[in-house]
Amino acid sequence: FQAPRLGSSSYRGFRETIAGTYMQDDFKVTQRLTLNLGLRWEVMRDPREVNGKMSRLMSPLDSQLMLTDRYFSVGKKDFQPRVGLAWQLNGSGTTVLRAGFGILHDHIMPNAYVGFASNNPPFYLSQTVNGTATNPVKFPDAYTQLSLNAPPRAVYLPAAVKEPVKNSYSLSLQRQVMKDTVVEVAYLGSESHHLETSGELNTPVPILVNGQHAFPATGVVQNLRANQNFASIQSYWFGSNANYNALQVTFKRRSSSGLQYQAFYTYSRSMDEKSLISGGESHLEGVTTLDYLNLRRDYARSSYDARQSFVATATYPFPFRFQQKALGLILGGWTANGITTLRAGAPLTPTVGFNRSRNGDRWSPDRPNLNPGFSSDPTHGVTAGCAGVPAGQTLGTPQLFYDPCAFSLPAPGTYGNLGRNTVTGPGLTNVDVSLEKTFKPREPMSVQFRTEVFNILNNSNFSIPGYALFQGNGDRIGSAGHITALTTQPRLIQFALKILF
């Protein structure tokens, strides 16, 4: 249980100014080759707090915070070049090669720092009561369990940071294969650096066990912290990395009858060290990195990685014509639309369920050990059987999506050997259709009627399974691997009428 002290206020008056300029020119090198060259430059003034309510730790080992009006400074050399080309490979113009490259900077806006920059003493004091299985936090009297002598929490951010930067590049080949039909094959890629991440800096002083960081398995966690003047010291910094690579195939056709359809297939891979930076987001990997001394141990599939996706859309205006005006008004002019979406599942991380590592970080759930002989993605076949989980149960179902028996508790004071985002969650299949018509009883009035059917196949698209494996006493949690929610609603039919005049 965590609560602020009476009189604490998180309101702050942050101010920052951004200015930028951009230039671009297109060069027609030949009749078939065009170059696009551009350069953007933006500068952001260092954020300031105008009410005199800002403090910061100059170092994670400092005993007290310093008052300041500037929380951090950023670089001023955000030059962002852009290069593109379009090359007709034949004289008829039916085959075109396109390529592009750009450097993009992401400004550190207030929504990225106001939450943690507002939570430092002396203007905001927050304390925590840590319950245990034998002595849990008692409600509704949890506030009475707060100790006035307990050390406060603090937040640390380096004084100088680099803004996130993304190097984006693409290469595509487009070909008109027949009249009104175009096929395109494209490669899309990017590398991102200096991305925001966070971690608990004030862990107990780690020791090395078999080359891995570990923590004393006994004793009061607070007495073992590196800086005993504070409880938690949560740090935010801009030092993680990500990359994305994708093959995309596109098919588009427009027929003389009015039928239009297109399809997109993407095979991609998104990798990073951290996908989640806010507790309000839905990615289940913890707000902070597991081990801030070793970011690479979290390098894995992004929490939003969908390895394959397919989207197809179609529009068809019915060609019915009627000589009688009344029939034409009612039955003519209808248009049907449809969209089909198929997407592979996003990854998730099974967690221990409590702070088994004893690193004192309540934001980043510990990961378990992967048992020998098991896949790190145990979603196929049947359960092996273990305490509380009978053997022979079919996996990949809502009743039990993955095998909890593949995982076990690590030794107290150690991190588990399971990687991040190893289990692939359920995929998605969805078809939406609509039927619409515009009536024009008289000029300039028009009436649009529309019928929409969402999830017309009434397919059940399941959410992620329960990911916490163990209770604080080491017993398995019965909901581990079970799915209890959907990501899409059941079939829904709605009617709409719009009058324009």
C-alpha positions in Angstrom: 0.0 0.0 0.0 1.3 3.4 -1.0 0.0 6.8 0.0 1.2 10.5 0.0 1.6 12.4 3.3 -1.0 15.0 4.2 -0.2 18.3 2.5 1.7 16.8 -0.4 0.9 18.3 -3.8 1.9 17.0 -7.2 0.7 20.1 -9.1 3.6 21.7 -11.1 3.8 24.5 -13.7 6.1 23.2 -16.4 7.0 25.4 -19.3 8.9 24.5 -22.5 9.3 26.1 -25.9 9.9 24.4 -29.2 10.9 26.1 -32.5 11.7 24.5 -35.8 12.3 25.1 -39.5 12.2 22.9 -42.5 13.3 23.0 -46.1 12.7 20.6 -49.0 13.4 20.5 -52.7 12.6 18.1 -55.5 15.1 17.5 -58.3 14.1 15.9 -61.5 17.4 14.3 -62.5 16.0 12.7 -65.6 12.6 12.1 -67.0 12.4 8.9 -65.0 14.4 9.8 -61.8 13.2 12.3 -59.2 15.1 13.0 -55.9 13.5 14.5 -52.8 15.9 16.2 -50.4 14.9 17.8 -47.1 16.3 19.0 -43.8 14.4 19.7 -40.6 15.9 21.4 -37.5 14.1 21.7 -34.2 15.2 23.0 -30.9 13.5 22.6 -27.5 14.2 24.9 -24.6 15.0 23.0 -21.4 11.8 22.4 -19.4 11.3 24.7 -16.4 9.0 24.8 -13.4 7.7 28.3 -12.7 6.3 27.9 -9.2 9.5 27.1 -7.4 8.3 23.5 -6.6 11.0 21.5 -8.2 13.7 19.4 -6.6 16.1 16.7 -7.9 18.7 14.2 -6.9 22.0 15.2 -8.4 23.2 11.6 -7.9 21.4 8.4 -6.8 23.7 8.3 -3.8 23.0 11.8 -2.5 21.5 12.1 1.0 19.2 15.0 0.0 17.5 16.6 -2.9 18.5 20.0 -4.3 16.0 22.8 -5.3 16.1 23.7 -8.9 13.9 25.3 -11.6 15.3 23.1 -14.4 14.8 19.3 -14.2 17.0 18.3 -17.1 18.6 19.7 -20.3 18.4 18.4 -23.8 20.7 18.6 -26.8 20.1 21.4 -29.3 21.4 19.7 -32.5 18.3 17.9 -33.7 19.1 18.0 -37.4 16.8 15.6 -39.3 17.7 15.0 -42.9 15.2 13.3 -45.3 16.2 11.7 -48.7 13.8 10.0 -51.1 13.8 8.9 -54.8 11.3 7.6 -57.3 12.7 5.8 -60.4 10.6 4.6 -63.3 12.4 1.5 -64.5 10.7 1.4 -67.9 9.5 3.9 -70.4 5.8 3.0 -69.9 6.0 3.9 -66.3 4.4 0.6 -65.1 7.3 -0.3 -62.9 8.6 2.2 -60.2 11.3 1.8 -57.6 11.0 4.0 -54.5 13.4 4.5 -51.6 13.6 6.7 -48.6 15.6 7.5 -45.5 15.0 9.9 -42.7 16.2 10.7 -39.2 13.4 11.7 -36.8 13.7 13.1 -33.3 11.0 12.8 -30.6 10.8 15.7 -28.3 10.5 15.0 -24.6 7.1 16.5 -23.9 5.6 17.1 -20.5 3.5 13.9 -20.6 6.8 12.0 -20.6 8.1 13.5 -17.4 5.4 15.4 -15.4 4.3 12.3 -13.6 7.6 11.4 -12.0 9.1 15.0 -11.9 6.2 16.0 -9.6 6.8 13.3 -7.0 10.0 14.4 -5.2 10.3 15.6 -1.6 9.9 18.0 0.0 6.8 19.1 -2.0 5.5 15.5 -2.4 6.1 12.8 0.2 5.0 9.3 -0.5 5.5 6.2 1.6 4.8 2.5 1.3 3.6 -0.2 3.5 4.7 -3.6 2.3 2.4 -6.5 3.4 3.4 -10.1 3.5 1.4 -13.4 3.3 1.4 -13.6 7.1 1.0 -9.9 7.8 -1.0 -8.3 5.0 -1.9 -4.6 4.7 -5.1 -4.1 6.6 -8.0 -2.1 5.1 -9.7 0.2 5.7 -7.0 1.3 8.2 -4.1 1.2 5.8 -3.2 4.8 6.4 -2.6 4.2 10.1 0.1 1.7 9.2 2.3 4.4 7.6 5.3 5.4 9.6 6.3 9.0 9.9 9.9 8.0 10.3 10.0 5.8 7.2 12.3 7.0 4.5 10.6 8.8 1.5 10.6 7.8 -2.1 12.4 9.8 -4.7 12.8 10.0 -8.5 16.1 10.5 -10.3 16.7 11.7 -13.9 20.1 12.5 -15.4 20.8 16.2 -15.6 21.5 16.0 -19.4 19.6 13.6 -21.7 19.5 12.8 -25.4 16.2 13.0 -27.1 14.9 9.7 -28.7 15.9 9.4 -32.3 14.7 7.1 -35.1 16.5 6.2 -38.3 13.8 5.1 -40.7 14.3 3.6 -44.2 12.3 1.9 -46.9 12.6 0.3 -50.3 9.7 -0.6 -52.6 9.0 -1.9 -56.0 5.6 -1.2 -57.6 4.3 -2.8 -60.7 1.1 -2.4 -62.7 0.5 -6.1 -63.7 -2.7 -5.4 -65.7 -5.2 -2.6 -66.3 -6.3 -1.1 -63.0 -4.2 -3.6 -61.0 -1.1 -2.7 -59.0 1.2 -5.0 -56.9 3.8 -3.6 -54.6 6.5 -5.3 -52.6 8.2 -3.2 -49.9 10.8 -3.4 -47.2 10.3 -1.1 -44.2 12.9 -0.8 -41.4 13.9 1.4 -38.5 16.4 1.7 -35.7 15.5 3.7 -32.6 17.9 4.9 -29.9 17.8 6.9 -26.6 14.3 5.6 -25.9 12.7 6.3 -22.5 13.0 3.5 -19.9 12.9 3.3 -16.2 14.3 1.2 -13.3 14.7 0.9 -9.6 18.1 2.4 -8.7 18.0 1.9 -5.0 18.0 -1.8 -4.9 20.0 -3.7 -2.3 23.6 -3.8 -3.2 23.8 -6.8 -5.6 26.4 -9.6 -5.6 27.5 -11.8 -8.5 26.4 -15.4 -8.5 27.5 -17.4 -11.5 27.9 -14.2 -13.4 24.4 -12.9 -12.6 23.3 -10.2 -10.2 21.7 -11.5 -7.0 20.6 -10.0 -3.7 20.9 -11.2 -0.1 18.1 -13.7 0.6 17.6 -12.6 4.2 17.3 -9.3 6.1 15.1 -6.3 5.8 15.3 -4.9 2.2 15.4 -1.3 3.4 18.5 -2.0 5.5 20.3 -3.4 2.4 19.5 -0.6 0.0 22.4 1.3 -1.6 21.1 4.7 -0.4 19.4 4.2 3.0 18.2 7.8 3.1 15.4 6.9 0.7 13.2 3.9 0.1 12.6 3.5 -3.6 14.6 5.7 -6.1 12.9 5.2 -9.4 15.0 6.4 -12.3 14.0 7.5 -15.8 16.6 7.8 -18.5 16.8 7.7 -22.3 19.0 4.8 -23.1 17.1 1.9 -24.5 17.0 0.7 -28.1 14.6 -0.8 -30.6 14.4 -1.9 -34.2 11.7 -2.9 -36.7 12.0 -4.8 -39.9 9.1 -5.7 -42.2 8.2 -7.2 -45.6 5.0 -5.8 -46.9 3.1 -7.0 -50.0 0.2 -4.9 -51.3 -2.4 -5.8 -54.0 -4.9 -3.1 -55.3 -7.5 -3.4 -58.0 -10.2 -1.1 -59.3 -12.6 -2.7 -61.9 -14.8 -0.9 -64.4 -17.9 -2.1 -62.6 -17.0 0.0 -59.6 -15.7 -2.9 -57.5 -12.6 -1.9 -55.6 -10.5 -4.2 -53.4 -7.1 -4.2 -51.8 -5.1 -6.5 -49.6 -2.1 -6.0 -47.4 0.2 -8.7 -46.0 2.9 -7.9 -43.5 5.6 -10.1 -42.1 7.5 -8.2 -39.5 9.6 -8.3 -36.4 9.8 -5.6 -33.7 12.5 -5.9 -31.0 13.2 -3.7 -28.1 14.4 -3.5 -24.5 11.3 -1.9 -23.1 7.8 -1.3 -24.6 6.0 0.0 -21.5 6.8 3.3 -19.8 3.4 4.0 -18.2 1.3 2.0 -15.8 -1.8 3.1 -17.9 -0.6 1.1 -20.9 -1.8 -2.5 -21.4 1.5 -4.3 -22.1 2.1 -6.7 -19.2 5.9 -6.5 -18.7 6.2 -4.1 -15.8 6.8 -0.4 -15.8 10.5 -0.7 -15.0 13.3 -2.7 -16.5 14.1 -5.9 -14.5 17.8 -5.3 -14.0 19.0 -1.7 -14.7 22.6 -2.9 -14.6 21.9 -5.2 -17.6 19.4 -3.8 -20.1 20.2 -6.4 -22.7 18.7 -9.2 -20.7 15.3 -7.6 -21.5 16.0 -7.4 -25.3 13.2 -9.4 -26.9 10.1 -9.1 -29.0 8.2 -5.8 -28.4 5.0 -6.1 -26.4 3.1 -5.0 -29.5 5.0 -7.2 -32.0 2.6 -9.0 -34.4 4.7 -11.3 -36.5 2.1 -11.6 -39.3 -0.9 -9.6 -40.3 -3.3 -9.6 -43.2 -5.9 -6.9 -44.0 -8.3 -6.9 -47.0 -10.9 -4.3 -47.8 -13.6 -4.2 -50.6 -16.2 -1.7 -51.8 -18.9 -2.5 -54.3 -21.6 -0.2 -55.6 -24.5 -2.4 -56.7 -25.2 -1.7 -60.4 -29.0 -2.0 -60.2 -31.0 0.5 -62.2 -34.8 1.0 -62.2 -37.0 2.8 -64.7 -39.6 3.6 -62.0 -38.4 6.5 -59.9 -39.9 5.1 -56.7 -38.1 1.8 -57.0 -34.9 3.5 -57.9 -35.2 5.7 -54.9 -35.6 2.7 -52.5 -33.6 -0.1 -54.2 -30.9 1.7 -56.2 -27.7 3.3 -55.2 -26.6 0.9 -52.5 -23.0 0.3 -51.7 -21.5 -2.6 -49.7 -18.2 -2.4 -47.8 -16.1 -5.0 -46.0 -12.9 -5.3 -44.1 -11.2 -8.5 -42.9 -8.3 -8.5 -40.4 -6.1 -11.5 -39.5 -3.3 -10.9 -37.0 -0.9 -13.1 -35.1 -0.8 -12.8 -31.3 1.3 -10.4 -29.4 3.8 -11.7 -26.8 3.5 -11.7 -23.0 5.7 -12.6 -20.1 4.8 -15.0 -17.3 5.8 -13.5 -14.0 6.6 -14.9 -10.5 3.8 -12.9 -8.9 5.8 -11.3 -6.1 9.3 -9.9 -5.4 11.2 -13.2 -5.3 14.5 -11.5 -6.3 14.3 -9.1 -3.3 15.5 -6.2 -5.4 12.9 -4.0 -3.8 11.4 -3.0 -7.1 7.6 -3.2 -6.8 7.1 -2.0 -10.5 8.8 -4.7 -12.4 7.5 -8.2 -11.8 10.1 -10.9 -11.4 10.3 -13.6 -14.0 10.4 -17.4 -13.2 12.9 -20.1 -14.2 12.2 -22.0 -17.4 12.3 -25.7 -16.5 14.7 -28.0 -18.4 13.1 -29.7 -21.4 10.3 -27.1 -21.9 9.8 -24.6 -24.6 9.8 -20.9 -23.6 6.5 -20.7 -25.5 4.6 -23.7 -24.1 1.3 -23.2 -25.9 1.0 -26.4 -27.8 0.4 -30.0 -26.8 -0.7 -31.0 -23.3 0.3 -30.1 -19.8 3.2 -32.0 -18.2 1.5 -32.0 -14.8 2.7 -30.4 -11.6 1.3 -29.2 -8.3 -2.2 -27.9 -8.9 -2.1 -28.6 -12.6 -3.2 -32.1 -13.8 -1.3 -33.7 -16.6 -2.8 -34.1 -20.1 -4.8 -30.9 -20.4 -4.9 -29.5 -23.9 -3.0 -26.2 -24.3 -3.8 -23.3 -26.5 -7.4 -23.1 -25.2 -9.1 -20.4 -23.1 -9.2 -22.9 -20.3 -5.4 -23.2 -20.3 -3.5 -21.3 -22.9 0.1 -22.1 -21.8 1.5 -24.8 -19.5 2.3 -23.3 -16.0 4.3 -26.4 -15.3 7.0 -25.1 -17.7 8.0 -22.6 -15.0 9.3 -22.7 -11.5 10.4 -20.4 -8.7 14.0 -19.2 -8.9 16.2 -19.3 -5.7 15.3 -16.5 -3.3 17.3 -13.4 -4.0 17.9 -14.2 -7.7 16.4 -13.4 -11.1 14.7 -16.2 -13.1 16.3 -17.4 -16.4 13.1 -16.8 -18.4 13.5 -14.1 -21.1 11.0 -11.3 -21.7 7.9 -11.7 -23.9 8.5 -15.4 -24.7 4.9 -16.6 -24.8 2.8 -15.7 -27.9 -0.7 -14.8 -27.0 -3.9 -15.4 -29.0 -4.3 -14.0 -32.5 -7.2 -12.1 -33.9 -9.7 -12.8 -36.7 -12.3 -10.2 -37.5 -14.7 -9.4 -40.3 -16.8 -6.1 -40.5 -19.3 -5.3 -43.2 -21.6 -2.4 -43.9 -24.3 -1.4 -46.4 -25.1 2.2 -47.1 -27.2 4.4 -49.4 -27.6 8.1 -49.8 -31.1 9.3 -50.7 -31.7 12.7 -52.3 -35.4 13.5 -51.9 -34.8 17.1 -53.1 -31.9 19.5 -53.5 -29.9 20.4 -51.4 -31.1 17.8 -48.9 -29.7 14.3 -48.7 -30.3 11.4 -46.3 -27.7 8.8 -45.6 -28.7 5.4 -44.3 -26.1 3.0 -43.1 -26.2 -0.6 -41.6 -23.0 -1.8 -40.0 -22.2 -5.3 -38.7 -19.1 -5.6 -36.6 -17.6 -9.1 -36.1 -20.2 -10.6 -38.5 -18.8 -14.1 -38.0 -19.2 -13.7 -34.2 -15.7 -14.9 -33.7 -14.3 -15.1 -30.2 -11.0 -13.2 -30.1 -9.4 -13.9 -26.7 -7.4 -11.6 -24.5 -4.1 -12.6 -22.9 -4.1 -15.3 -20.3 -3.3 -14.9 -16.6 0.4 -14.3 -16.3 1.1 -14.3 -12.6 2.2 -17.9 -11.6 2.8 -18.0 -7.8 1.5 -16.6 -4.5 3.8 -15.1 -1.9 4.0 -18.5 -0.1 5.1 -20.3 -3.3 1.8 -22.0 -4.1 0.7 -21.8 -7.7 -2.0 -19.3 -8.7 -5.0 -21.2 -10.1 -5.7 -18.5 -12.8 -2.3 -18.8 -14.4 -2.8 -19.5 -18.1 -6.5 -19.0 -18.0 -8.3 -16.5 -20.3 -11.2 -14.6 -18.9 -11.8 -11.8 -21.4 -12.1 -10.9 -25.1 -10.3 -8.3 -27.1 -13.3 -7.7 -29.5 -17.0 -7.6 -28.8 -19.5 -10.2 -30.0 -21.4 -9.6 -33.2 -22.9 -6.1 -33.1 -25.4 -4.6 -35.6 -26.1 -0.9 -35.7 -28.1 1.4 -37.9 -27.4 5.0 -38.6 -29.4 7.8 -40.3 -27.8 11.1 -41.2 -29.7 14.1 -42.7 -27.7 16.7 -44.5 -29.2 20.0 -45.5 
